[in-house]
Amino acid sequence: MHIRAELLRRSLACEGKSSTIVWCVIRPLPTLQSVIVARLPSRAEAEAHLTFLKRTRPDITYEIMFDAVAN
């Protein structure tokens, strides 16, 4: 995932836009939508938060994804 995020950041930079990669912890819903539970600046922090959520709420599914936000 780190490689994809870096490639996306570089492609946005080439278009003259600056971008920030924000890692999100999401909760997928049965309606094919999702709820963003947390936005974090690094993948490592997102993984740590995901571990915490899985320990405290093992009955709920969470995933990590990245969101490229153009500034």
VOPAGU-2260 file (C-alpha; in pm, 1 decimal, decimal comma):
REM VOPAGU-2260
SITE   aa  ch    i         X         Y         Z
SITE  MET   A    0       0,0       0,0       0,0
SITE  HIS   A    1     283,8     241,5      67,6
SITE  ILE   A    2     392,9     221,1    -297,0
SITE  ARG   A    3      42,3     298,9    -426,9
SITE  ALA   A    4      11,2     597,2    -194,8
SITE  GLU   A    5     348,7     733,0    -303,6
SITE  LEU   A    6     264,5     689,1    -673,0
SITE  LEU   A    7     -65,2     867,2    -625,4
SITE  ARG   A    8     104,4    1152,9    -440,1
SITE  ARG   A    9     361,5    1188,7    -717,3
SITE  SER   A   10     100,5    1182,8    -993,2
SITE  LEU   A   11     -97,4    1457,9    -821,0
SITE  ALA   A   12     221,8    1659,4    -773,4
SITE  CYS   A   13     297,8    1627,5   -1146,1
SITE  GLU   A   14     -42,6    1778,5   -1221,5
SITE  GLY   A   15      54,0    2086,2   -1018,8
SITE  LYS   A   16    -145,6    1987,4    -711,7
SITE  SER   A   17      -0,6    1918,3    -372,5
SITE  SER   A   18    -155,0    1633,7    -181,1
SITE  THR   A   19    -159,0    1480,2     160,2
SITE  ILE   A   20    -211,3    1110,7     206,6
SITE  VAL   A   21    -446,0    1048,4     493,6
SITE  TRP   A   22    -490,8     692,2     614,8
SITE  CYS   A   23    -842,8     606,7     720,5
SITE  VAL   A   24    -985,6     334,4     937,8
SITE  ILE   A   25   -1328,2     255,2     799,2
SITE  ARG   A   26   -1620,0      38,8     899,5
SITE  PRO   A   27   -1783,9    -121,8     594,9
SITE  LEU   A   28   -2163,4    -131,5     609,9
SITE  PRO   A   29   -2393,6    -394,4     459,1
SITE  THR   A   30   -2536,2    -130,0     220,8
SITE  LEU   A   31   -2201,4    -118,4      32,8
SITE  GLN   A   32   -2123,0     212,6     200,8
SITE  SER   A   33   -1869,1     277,8     474,1
SITE  VAL   A   34   -1818,5     499,8     775,8
SITE  ILE   A   35   -1483,6     664,4     840,6
SITE  VAL   A   36   -1394,9     588,0    1201,2
SITE  ALA   A   37   -1060,7     771,6    1211,1
SITE  ARG   A   38    -822,6     965,6     984,7
SITE  LEU   A   39    -455,4     929,2    1066,5
SITE  PRO   A   40    -137,0    1073,4     910,2
SITE  SER   A   41      56,3     748,0     875,3
SITE  ARG   A   42     -15,7     385,3     797,9
SITE  ALA   A   43     159,8     275,1    1117,0
SITE  GLU   A   44     -76,2     487,2    1327,4
SITE  ALA   A   45    -375,5     352,9    1134,0
SITE  GLU   A   46    -261,2      -5,5    1195,7
SITE  ALA   A   47    -215,6      66,0    1567,8
SITE  HIS   A   48    -564,0     216,5    1586,5
SITE  LEU   A   49    -705,2     -79,9    1393,3
SITE  THR   A   50    -543,5    -318,8    1642,1
SITE  PHE   A   51    -699,6    -124,6    1930,0
SITE  LEU   A   52   -1044,0    -129,1    1767,3
SITE  LYS   A   53   -1024,1    -502,1    1695,6
SITE  ARG   A   54    -932,2    -568,6    2058,9
SITE  THR   A   55   -1209,7    -353,9    2202,5
SITE  ARG   A   56   -1480,5    -446,6    1946,7
SITE  PRO   A   57   -1395,0    -787,5    1795,2
SITE  ASP   A   58   -1749,5    -828,1    1662,1
SITE  ILE   A   59   -1717,6    -533,9    1418,0
SITE  THR   A   60   -1519,3    -538,9    1091,7
SITE  TYR   A   61   -1276,4    -253,3    1024,3
SITE  GLU   A   62   -1043,4    -187,8     730,8
SITE  ILE   A   63    -761,0      50,6     646,7
SITE  MET   A   64    -760,4     256,5     328,0
SITE  PHE   A   65    -590,2     571,3     212,6
SITE  ASP   A   66    -746,3     893,3      93,9
SITE  ALA   A   67    -547,6    1138,0    -118,4
SITE  VAL   A   68    -663,3    1485,2     -24,2
SITE  ALA   A   69    -560,5    1762,9    -264,0
SITE  ASN   A   70    -463,0    2087,5     -91,1
